[in-house]
């Protein structure tokens, strides 16, 4: 138990998630955590595996809002026109 530890708040900041998410991970045994002086702490070794992935994901551009995506798709579409009978005969 002498291993260095992070608080839940520190883990949430490192990984880039909410504190409640980390609390849920500990509760569901996804991440190992211990009670220490009334607080939950997480061994650094539990978090260090996530650090490179978290740093890489923070560098990604955030997903644009849905409205912006729909607008971009609509701008790129061509209006489709039904062929007339005269065009079909040609």
Beta strands, then each sheet from edge to edge (+ up, - down):
strand 1: 5-7
strand 2: 34-36
strand 3: 39-43
sheet 1: 1+ 3- 2+
end
